[in-house]
Every structure is written in structure tokens, then in C-alpha cells.
Amino acid sequence: MAAMAGVLDGRDAPLVPIPGGDLRESEMLTTSLRVGEEIDDDVALVVPTSGTTGTPKGAMLTPAALIASAAATHDRLGGPGTWLLALPSHHIAGIQVLVRSLQAGTVPVELDISAGFDTSELPMAIAQLGSGRRYTSLVATQLAKALLDPEAAAALAELDAVLLGGGPAPRPVLEGAAAAGIAVVRTYGSSETAGGCVYDGVPLDGVTIRLDDSTEAGEGRIVIGGPTLALGYRNPSEPDPFAEPGWFHTDDLGTVDEAGTLRMLGRADEAISTGGLTVMPAPVETVLSRHPAIADCAVFGLQDDRLGERVAAAVVLVGGMAEPTLADIREFLTQSLDPTATPRELHIVDELPRRGIGKLDRRALRERFANGGDLPGGSGW
């Protein structure tokens, strides 16, 4: 907290947050983000990005961007409060818990997650938040685990808001949270935007969203503007997503409805080109997650000699439920989706691969099941 206060008020040199105790990661970030070299005086933090490939680029965040994000968050949630820190403080979501606490004049309660997310500690930690408005930030895997613990779920229901980021949450998790009375706020953003800048599809005050290269269906690349943007990357590469002054060109695709609500469809590089048509994984996963036997799911593309790519799915089953066949899954999906979007290959897995603070790792799935790779229980069509 003291270190964060020092960079927010400009007294101290910029910081690069790194995971404690990870010497290899520390050395890699120190080198790749050019620690010790000259940097803009306005920079407070250089936050490593959570890209799927290559060297972390490092979003250069100013005090103004961090504070603008914190202020807009409190305005949206109903006012400043006390925060539970349940995410790593070297990730932007954890960093913002610290920034919001400093701006609110409160001290966050830290949940020890060094050995994993222990839901049994949630009730006591939340009780320590005291009175007044109380908040936390989680990722979907944490919330899913908490829902299996009635006391943890009841404790989360006492909070005024639970920000949920790190990627789309499975529908069963959102439905379970609603049934438990947990006030979930789904967030969209990144290190480049000082954390979540769109809450439940609505941009925070001052944040602007536009779509570039929109299709006839209204789908386009998400471009973000506003006071929460980073100055750029510490080690930029081409093409530079900050090349247009005042805007950040994301790699995400989305739609915006007439009310101005953003719906994120997925990353552009996750689009599946199959038989000359394009399938985005997220809408398929939304429907697939409604299947009563499926607890979690991921849709991804695999190379196919005839189609270019074929749609594949990996699913985690609800405990005690019978294993569905590929035919079952396709029949279920075609009630809501075009047959082109339905999987031609199904894999039953114990858990989905994730990276960082819980983002789904589709690349790992593609690598795992390429060239006919399979697990017991998997099936193809």
C-alpha cells in the first residue's frame, strides 16, 4: 500500500509488479520491461500484459489512469468502501483493489492465496471488512469454488458487489451466484485499460467504446477510449494498438446493442473458419453451458483438411451426470444455433486449462487435441 501510494502521488519511481518468490519470472520481467532504463515521468506502473504468446509488453499506466478507473468504479458501485483482496496483487485486478482502497481511505483485508484459494477462509475475511460498503474482485474459477461451500457463498452474498473478471464466466456459475444472492458485476478490461472499464456491458463514466470493421451482423473489433488508458507499451511491437491517439485497439470482437450495451464475443484470433464460414466460440459456449450435464466448457478450432478448421469442444461434466455423446451435444445446440457452429469433435476433460488469474487457454486445448490427440471419454464425428 505504501509503495502504491508513493507512485500514485509521484514521489517514487515507477514500479513493475512481479509475483513474489518467482526468481525466474522476476528476471524475465526485469529484462523484457527494461527496468532501470529511462521512462516517461508520468508513468506510475508498468503492468505486464497477459498475452497468450511472446514476451510481456508492459502497459505503462499513469497515476491519472489508475485513479480515474478507481473513481469510476466507486461511482458505478454506489460509493467507496472496504475491499477484500483475493487476487494476486501483481495482476491489474489485484492492483486496482489497492488503488481503490487508497482512494477510499480504507485498508483492504488480504486473503492468503499463496497456497490456493481456500473458501473456508472467506467468512472470517469478509467479517473483518467491518461495516459500510464492502466489495471484492474474483475470477470465475474462484466464484465457482465458493459456490460449492455454503458458508463461503453466504459470506459473498453479504457484499455489496463482487466484481468478476478474467474472461467470460460459465452460465451455471452466474446462475448459481444469482441463486445464492451474490451481487455479481461482470467486468471487461485489461492491463491496457487500468483493469475493468466495462461493467455488465456498460462502459464506466468517461470510457468510450466503438467497433471497427463491423460486419453486416454488427460484429466488430472493440476499440476503447477514455481516461483509464495506458500511455502505451514499454516495449511496443507492430502493429501498435495505441497508434491512434486516445484509443486502444483491442484484439477482441464484440457487438453493441441499441442501448449501448457491449457484448464481447471473443478474441479475433479465436475465430474458427470452418467451411468458408466464421464461428465465434463465445456464443456457442453460452448455449453449451446450458446443457444440464455440463459444468464448464470451451469451444476451439482444429485444423481440418476438408473444412479448413473444424469446431471442437472440451467439456467438464457435472458430478454424477451421465456422459453426453457428441450426437447429444449437437442436437442440443442445433435447437438454438446454426449447425455450422456445432462441434464436430467432443472431449471430456477433468478441468479446462487456464492461465494468469483464470483466463481460458484455448491455445493449450488446440495443442492438446491437434492431430487426433484425445483423452479417454473423448469422441469425434
C-alpha positions as CSV (number, residue, x, y, z in Angstrom):
1,M,0.0,0.0,0.0
2,A,2.8,2.4,0.9
3,A,4.6,1.6,-2.4
4,M,1.4,2.2,-4.4
5,A,0.8,5.5,-2.6
6,G,4.3,6.6,-3.5
7,V,3.8,6.1,-7.2
8,L,0.3,7.5,-7.3
9,D,1.4,10.8,-5.9
10,G,4.5,10.9,-8.0
11,R,7.0,10.7,-5.1
12,D,8.6,7.4,-6.1
13,A,10.0,5.9,-9.3
14,P,7.6,3.7,-11.4
15,L,7.1,0.1,-10.3
16,V,6.9,-3.2,-12.2
17,P,4.7,-5.6,-10.1
18,I,6.1,-9.1,-10.1
19,P,5.0,-12.3,-8.4
20,G,6.7,-12.8,-5.1
21,G,9.2,-15.7,-4.8
22,D,9.4,-16.3,-8.5
23,L,13.0,-15.5,-9.4
24,R,12.7,-16.7,-13.0
25,E,9.7,-14.5,-13.6
26,S,11.3,-11.6,-11.9
27,E,14.4,-11.8,-14.0
28,M,12.4,-12.2,-17.2
29,L,10.2,-9.1,-16.5
30,T,13.2,-7.1,-15.3
31,T,14.9,-7.7,-18.7
32,S,11.9,-7.6,-21.0
33,L,10.4,-4.4,-19.5
34,R,13.8,-2.7,-19.3
35,V,13.8,-1.9,-15.6
36,G,16.4,0.8,-14.8
37,E,16.2,2.5,-18.2
38,E,14.7,5.9,-18.8
39,I,10.9,6.1,-18.8
40,D,8.3,8.8,-19.1
41,D,7.9,10.9,-15.9
42,D,4.1,10.4,-16.0
43,V,4.3,6.6,-15.6
44,A,3.4,5.1,-12.2
45,L,3.2,1.3,-13.1
46,V,4.4,-0.9,-15.9
47,V,2.0,-3.8,-15.7
48,P,2.9,-6.9,-17.6
49,T,0.3,-7.9,-20.1
50,S,-1.3,-11.3,-20.0
51,G,-0.8,-12.1,-23.7
52,T,-1.1,-15.7,-24.9
53,T,2.2,-15.5,-26.8
54,G,5.5,-13.8,-26.8
55,T,7.2,-11.5,-24.3
56,P,5.0,-9.4,-22.0
57,K,4.7,-5.9,-23.4
58,G,4.1,-4.0,-20.2
59,A,1.2,-1.4,-20.2
60,M,2.5,2.0,-18.9
61,L,-0.2,3.3,-16.6
62,T,-0.2,6.8,-15.2
63,P,-1.5,7.8,-11.8
64,A,-4.3,9.7,-13.5
65,A,-5.4,6.5,-15.4
66,L,-5.3,4.3,-12.2
67,I,-7.2,6.9,-10.2
68,A,-9.8,7.6,-12.9
69,S,-10.5,3.8,-13.0
70,A,-10.9,3.6,-9.2
71,A,-13.1,6.7,-9.1
72,A,-15.4,5.5,-11.9
73,T,-15.6,2.0,-10.2
74,H,-16.8,3.5,-6.9
75,D,-19.2,5.8,-8.7
76,R,-20.7,2.8,-10.5
77,L,-20.9,0.6,-7.4
78,G,-22.5,3.2,-5.2
79,G,-19.6,4.8,-3.4
80,P,-16.2,4.0,-1.8
81,G,-15.9,1.0,0.5
82,T,-13.6,-1.6,2.0
83,W,-12.1,-4.2,-0.3
84,L,-11.2,-7.8,0.1
85,L,-8.0,-8.6,-1.8
86,A,-8.5,-12.2,-3.1
87,L,-6.4,-11.9,-6.3
88,P,-2.6,-11.6,-6.8
89,S,-1.5,-8.0,-6.2
90,H,0.8,-8.2,-9.2
91,H,-2.2,-8.5,-11.6
92,I,-4.1,-5.4,-12.6
93,A,-7.3,-6.7,-10.9
94,G,-5.4,-7.0,-7.6
95,I,-3.6,-3.7,-8.2
96,Q,-6.9,-1.9,-8.6
97,V,-8.1,-3.2,-5.2
98,L,-5.1,-1.4,-3.7
99,V,-5.7,1.8,-5.7
100,R,-9.4,1.8,-4.8
101,S,-8.6,1.3,-1.1
102,L,-6.1,4.2,-1.2
103,Q,-8.6,6.5,-2.8
104,A,-11.3,5.4,-0.3
105,G,-9.0,5.9,2.7
106,T,-9.5,2.2,3.7
107,V,-7.2,-0.7,4.2
108,P,-8.1,-3.9,2.3
109,V,-8.3,-7.3,4.0
110,E,-6.0,-9.7,2.3
111,L,-6.9,-13.3,1.7
112,D,-3.8,-15.5,1.7
113,I,-3.9,-17.3,-1.7
114,S,-0.3,-18.3,-1.7
115,A,-1.3,-22.0,-1.4
116,G,-4.5,-21.6,-3.4
117,F,-8.0,-20.2,-2.9
118,D,-9.3,-21.6,0.3
119,T,-13.0,-20.9,0.5
120,S,-13.2,-21.8,4.2
121,E,-11.3,-18.5,4.9
122,L,-13.8,-16.3,3.2
123,P,-16.4,-15.9,6.0
124,M,-13.8,-14.7,8.5
125,A,-12.1,-12.4,6.0
126,I,-15.3,-10.8,4.9
127,A,-16.3,-10.3,8.5
128,Q,-13.1,-8.4,9.0
129,L,-14.2,-5.8,6.4
130,G,-16.4,-4.3,9.1
131,S,-19.4,-2.1,8.3
132,G,-20.1,0.2,5.4
133,R,-19.9,-0.7,1.7
134,R,-17.9,-3.9,1.0
135,Y,-16.5,-5.3,-2.2
136,T,-14.2,-7.8,-3.7
137,S,-12.9,-8.9,-7.1
138,L,-12.8,-12.6,-8.2
139,V,-12.4,-14.7,-11.3
140,A,-14.9,-17.3,-12.4
141,T,-12.9,-20.3,-11.1
142,Q,-12.9,-18.8,-7.6
143,L,-16.6,-18.0,-7.6
144,A,-17.4,-21.5,-8.8
145,K,-15.4,-23.0,-6.0
146,A,-17.0,-20.7,-3.4
147,L,-20.5,-21.8,-4.6
148,L,-19.7,-25.3,-3.5
149,D,-19.1,-24.1,0.0
150,P,-22.4,-22.9,1.5
151,E,-20.8,-20.7,4.2
152,A,-18.5,-19.1,1.7
153,A,-21.4,-18.4,-0.7
154,A,-23.4,-16.9,2.2
155,A,-20.4,-14.6,3.1
156,L,-20.1,-13.4,-0.5
157,A,-23.8,-12.6,-0.5
158,E,-23.2,-10.1,2.2
159,L,-21.0,-8.0,0.0
160,D,-22.4,-5.0,-2.0
161,A,-20.7,-6.2,-5.1
162,V,-18.4,-9.0,-6.4
163,L,-16.5,-7.9,-9.5
164,L,-16.0,-10.8,-11.8
165,G,-13.3,-10.6,-14.4
166,G,-10.6,-12.6,-16.1
167,G,-12.8,-13.7,-19.0
168,P,-16.4,-14.8,-19.5
169,A,-18.0,-16.8,-16.7
170,P,-19.8,-20.1,-17.4
171,R,-23.6,-19.6,-17.2
172,P,-24.0,-22.2,-14.4
173,V,-21.7,-20.1,-12.3
174,L,-23.6,-16.9,-12.9
175,E,-26.9,-18.7,-12.3
176,G,-25.6,-20.2,-9.1
177,A,-24.3,-16.9,-7.8
178,A,-27.7,-15.3,-8.5
179,A,-29.5,-18.1,-6.7
180,A,-27.2,-17.6,-3.7
181,G,-27.9,-13.8,-3.7
182,I,-24.4,-12.8,-4.7
183,A,-24.3,-9.4,-6.4
184,V,-22.0,-10.2,-9.3
185,V,-20.8,-7.5,-11.6
186,R,-19.2,-8.8,-14.8
187,T,-16.3,-6.7,-15.9
188,Y,-14.4,-6.4,-19.1
189,G,-11.0,-4.7,-19.5
190,S,-7.2,-5.4,-19.4
191,S,-3.9,-4.0,-18.1
192,E,-4.0,-1.6,-21.0
193,T,-7.3,0.0,-19.7
194,A,-6.2,0.0,-16.0
195,G,-8.4,-3.0,-15.4
196,G,-12.1,-3.4,-15.9
197,C,-13.6,-0.5,-17.8
198,V,-17.0,-2.0,-18.8
199,Y,-19.3,-3.3,-16.1
200,D,-22.2,-5.6,-17.1
201,G,-21.7,-4.4,-20.7
202,V,-21.9,-0.7,-19.8
203,P,-18.7,1.5,-20.1
204,L,-17.7,3.2,-16.9
205,D,-18.2,7.0,-16.9
206,G,-15.7,8.6,-19.3
207,V,-15.0,5.4,-21.1
208,T,-15.9,5.2,-24.8
209,I,-16.4,2.1,-26.9
210,R,-16.6,1.8,-30.6
211,L,-16.5,-1.1,-33.1
212,D,-14.2,-1.1,-36.1
213,D,-14.6,-3.2,-39.3
214,S,-18.1,-4.1,-38.4
215,T,-19.8,-6.9,-40.3
216,E,-23.4,-6.9,-41.5
217,A,-24.3,-8.7,-38.3
218,G,-22.9,-5.8,-36.3
219,E,-19.8,-7.6,-35.1
220,G,-16.6,-5.6,-35.0
221,R,-13.2,-5.1,-33.3
222,I,-13.6,-3.4,-29.9
223,V,-11.8,-0.1,-29.6
224,I,-11.6,1.7,-26.2
225,G,-11.1,5.3,-25.4
226,G,-11.1,7.4,-22.2
227,P,-9.1,8.4,-19.2
228,T,-8.2,4.9,-18.0
229,L,-6.0,4.1,-21.0
230,A,-2.3,3.3,-20.6
231,L,0.2,5.6,-22.4
232,G,1.3,2.6,-24.5
233,Y,3.6,-0.3,-24.2
234,R,7.1,-0.3,-22.6
235,N,8.3,-2.5,-25.5
236,P,5.9,-1.8,-28.3
237,S,5.5,-4.1,-31.4
238,E,3.8,-3.7,-34.7
239,P,1.0,-3.1,-35.2
240,D,0.8,-0.8,-32.3
241,P,-2.7,-0.9,-30.8
242,F,-2.1,2.6,-29.3
243,A,-1.2,4.1,-32.7
244,E,-4.4,6.1,-32.9
245,P,-4.1,8.9,-30.2
246,G,-6.6,8.4,-27.4
247,W,-7.7,4.9,-28.4
248,F,-6.7,1.3,-27.7
249,H,-7.4,-1.2,-30.4
250,T,-8.1,-4.5,-28.7
251,D,-7.9,-8.0,-30.2
252,D,-11.5,-8.6,-29.1
253,L,-14.6,-8.8,-31.2
254,G,-18.0,-7.7,-29.9
255,T,-21.4,-6.2,-30.6
256,V,-23.1,-3.1,-29.2
257,D,-26.9,-3.1,-29.0
258,E,-29.2,-0.1,-29.3
259,A,-28.9,0.7,-25.6
260,G,-25.1,0.9,-25.9
261,T,-24.5,-2.4,-24.1
262,L,-21.4,-4.2,-25.2
263,R,-21.3,-8.0,-25.7
264,M,-17.9,-9.5,-26.0
265,L,-17.7,-12.4,-28.5
266,G,-14.1,-13.4,-28.1
267,R,-10.6,-12.6,-29.4
268,A,-10.3,-12.2,-33.1
269,D,-7.6,-14.9,-33.2
270,E,-10.1,-17.3,-31.6
271,A,-12.5,-17.1,-34.6
272,I,-13.0,-20.5,-36.3
273,S,-13.1,-20.5,-40.1
274,T,-14.9,-23.7,-41.0
275,G,-16.2,-24.4,-44.5
276,G,-16.0,-20.8,-45.5
277,L,-18.0,-19.5,-42.5
278,T,-16.8,-17.9,-39.3
279,V,-17.8,-19.3,-35.9
280,M,-17.0,-17.4,-32.7
281,P,-16.6,-19.6,-29.6
282,A,-18.3,-17.5,-27.0
283,P,-21.9,-17.7,-28.4
284,V,-21.5,-21.5,-28.8
285,E,-20.2,-21.8,-25.2
286,T,-23.1,-19.7,-23.9
287,V,-25.6,-22.2,-25.3
288,L,-23.5,-25.2,-24.5
289,S,-23.2,-24.2,-20.8
290,R,-27.0,-24.5,-20.5
291,H,-26.7,-28.3,-21.0
292,P,-27.7,-29.9,-17.7
293,A,-24.6,-32.3,-17.8
294,I,-22.0,-29.6,-18.4
295,A,-20.3,-27.6,-15.6
296,D,-17.8,-25.8,-17.8
297,C,-16.9,-25.8,-21.5
298,A,-14.6,-24.4,-24.1
299,V,-15.0,-24.3,-27.9
300,F,-12.0,-24.0,-30.2
301,G,-10.8,-24.7,-33.7
302,L,-8.7,-27.6,-35.0
303,Q,-7.1,-27.9,-38.4
304,D,-9.2,-29.9,-40.9
305,D,-8.1,-30.9,-44.4
306,R,-11.6,-30.5,-45.8
307,L,-13.1,-27.6,-43.8
308,G,-10.0,-25.6,-43.1
309,E,-10.9,-25.8,-39.4
310,R,-13.4,-27.9,-37.5
311,V,-15.3,-26.8,-34.4
312,A,-14.2,-28.8,-31.3
313,A,-15.4,-28.7,-27.7
314,A,-13.9,-29.7,-24.4
315,V,-16.4,-30.0,-21.5
316,V,-16.3,-30.6,-17.8
317,L,-19.2,-32.7,-16.5
318,V,-21.4,-32.0,-13.6
319,G,-20.7,-34.6,-10.9
320,G,-22.9,-37.6,-11.1
321,M,-24.3,-36.8,-14.6
322,A,-24.2,-39.2,-17.4
323,E,-21.6,-38.5,-20.1
324,P,-23.3,-37.0,-23.2
325,T,-22.4,-38.1,-26.7
326,L,-21.3,-35.9,-29.5
327,A,-24.7,-36.5,-31.1
328,D,-26.5,-35.4,-27.9
329,I,-24.4,-32.2,-27.8
330,R,-25.1,-31.4,-31.5
331,E,-28.8,-32.0,-31.1
332,F,-28.9,-29.8,-28.1
333,L,-27.0,-26.9,-29.8
334,T,-29.0,-27.0,-33.1
335,Q,-32.1,-26.0,-31.2
336,S,-30.5,-22.5,-30.8
337,L,-27.6,-22.4,-33.3
338,D,-26.8,-23.0,-36.9
339,P,-25.5,-26.5,-37.5
340,T,-22.2,-25.0,-38.7
341,A,-21.5,-23.7,-35.2
342,T,-21.9,-27.1,-33.5
343,P,-18.8,-29.2,-32.6
344,R,-17.6,-32.0,-34.8
345,E,-15.4,-33.2,-32.1
346,L,-16.0,-33.6,-28.3
347,H,-13.6,-34.1,-25.5
348,I,-14.5,-34.9,-21.9
349,V,-11.9,-33.3,-19.5
350,D,-11.5,-33.1,-15.8
351,E,-10.8,-29.3,-16.0
352,L,-10.1,-26.7,-18.6
353,P,-6.6,-25.2,-18.9
354,R,-6.3,-21.6,-17.6
355,R,-3.5,-19.0,-17.4
356,G,-2.8,-15.9,-15.3
357,I,-5.7,-15.3,-12.9
358,G,-8.1,-17.7,-14.7
359,K,-8.3,-16.9,-18.4
360,L,-9.2,-19.8,-20.5
361,D,-6.3,-21.1,-22.5
362,R,-7.7,-22.2,-25.9
363,R,-4.2,-22.4,-27.3
364,A,-3.4,-25.2,-24.9
365,L,-6.5,-27.0,-25.9
366,R,-5.7,-26.7,-29.6
367,E,-2.2,-28.1,-28.9
368,R,-3.5,-30.9,-26.8
369,F,-6.1,-32.2,-29.2
370,A,-4.3,-31.4,-32.5
371,N,-3.5,-34.3,-34.8
372,G,-6.2,-36.5,-33.4
373,G,-5.0,-36.2,-29.8
374,D,-7.7,-37.4,-27.4
375,L,-8.5,-38.4,-23.8
376,P,-10.4,-41.4,-22.6
377,G,-14.1,-40.4,-23.0
378,G,-13.4,-38.1,-26.0
379,S,-15.3,-38.7,-29.2
380,G,-15.2,-37.4,-32.7
381,W,-17.6,-37.0,-35.6
